[in-house]
């Protein structure tokens, strides 16, 4: 099971930052509706396909979101390596697995 199926379980209600950054695997109308109901602002990559190419505007937005996400993930990985902490990455059968 992909962790997008239990995406809302990863949200931390005590976090004061109400922005959610994620890749396009997490983008669905259900997820967007749930985030809006919970008061989060979504920064989720846009999906394209052969039939519906992304517009230049969507491509630029995806590039911006990717830059932010990669910087955050890189700094978290550095901190985890320094502190010898393993980050939780995925869900398999609804259980967190530490990678």
C-alpha positions as CSV (number, residue, x, y, z in Angstrom):
1,X,0.0,0.0,0.0
2,X,1.3,3.4,-0.9
3,X,1.6,6.0,1.9
4,X,-0.7,8.3,-0.1
5,X,-3.6,6.2,1.1
6,X,-2.9,7.2,4.8
7,X,-1.6,10.7,4.0
8,X,-3.8,12.5,6.6
9,X,-2.3,10.3,9.4
10,X,1.1,11.9,8.7
11,X,-0.2,15.4,9.3
12,X,0.7,16.9,12.7
13,X,-2.2,18.9,14.1
14,X,0.1,20.7,16.7
15,X,2.3,22.1,13.9
16,X,1.6,25.8,13.5
17,X,2.7,25.9,9.9
18,X,-0.4,25.0,7.9
19,X,1.5,24.3,4.6
20,X,1.7,20.8,3.1
21,X,4.5,20.1,0.5
22,X,4.3,16.9,-1.4
23,X,4.9,15.3,-4.8
24,X,2.2,14.5,-7.3
25,X,1.6,11.0,-5.9
26,X,-0.4,12.6,-3.1
27,X,-2.5,14.8,-5.4
28,X,-6.1,13.7,-5.6
29,X,-9.4,15.6,-5.2
30,X,-10.1,13.7,-2.0
31,X,-6.7,14.7,-0.5
32,X,-7.2,18.4,-1.6
33,X,-10.7,18.5,-0.1
34,X,-9.5,16.9,3.2
35,X,-6.6,19.4,3.5
36,X,-8.9,22.3,2.9
37,X,-11.3,21.0,5.5
38,X,-8.5,20.7,8.0
39,X,-7.2,24.2,7.3
40,X,-4.0,23.3,5.5
41,X,-2.6,25.1,2.4
42,X,-1.5,22.6,-0.2
43,X,1.8,22.9,-2.2
44,X,1.4,19.6,-4.0
45,X,3.0,19.0,-7.4
46,X,0.6,19.0,-10.4
47,X,0.2,15.9,-12.5
48,X,0.5,15.7,-16.3
49,X,-0.2,13.0,-18.7
50,X,0.2,12.2,-22.4
51,X,-3.3,13.5,-23.0
52,X,-3.0,16.5,-20.8
53,X,0.3,18.2,-20.9
54,X,1.2,20.6,-18.1
55,X,1.0,24.2,-19.0
56,X,4.1,26.4,-18.7
57,X,2.6,27.9,-15.6
58,X,2.2,24.5,-13.9
59,X,5.7,23.4,-14.9
60,X,7.1,26.5,-13.4
61,X,5.1,25.9,-10.2
62,X,6.3,22.3,-10.0
63,X,9.9,23.5,-10.4
64,X,9.4,26.0,-7.5
65,X,7.8,23.4,-5.3
66,X,10.5,20.8,-6.1
67,X,13.3,23.3,-5.1
68,X,11.7,24.0,-1.8
69,X,11.0,20.3,-1.0
70,X,14.5,19.2,-2.0
71,X,16.1,21.9,0.2
72,X,14.0,20.9,3.2
73,X,14.5,17.2,2.7
74,X,18.2,17.7,2.2
75,X,18.6,19.7,5.5
76,X,16.5,17.1,7.4
77,X,18.7,14.3,6.1
78,X,21.9,16.2,7.2
79,X,20.5,16.7,10.6
80,X,19.4,13.1,10.9
81,X,22.9,12.0,9.8
82,X,24.6,14.2,12.3
83,X,22.3,13.0,15.1
84,X,22.4,9.4,13.8
85,X,18.6,9.4,13.6
86,X,16.7,7.4,11.0
87,X,13.7,9.1,9.4
88,X,10.3,7.5,9.0
89,X,9.6,7.3,5.3
90,X,6.9,4.9,4.2
91,X,3.9,3.0,5.3
92,X,3.6,-0.7,4.6
93,X,0.4,-2.4,5.7
94,X,-0.4,0.8,7.8
95,X,2.7,0.5,9.8
96,X,5.5,3.0,9.8
97,X,8.9,1.7,8.6
98,X,12.1,3.4,9.5
99,X,14.5,3.7,6.6
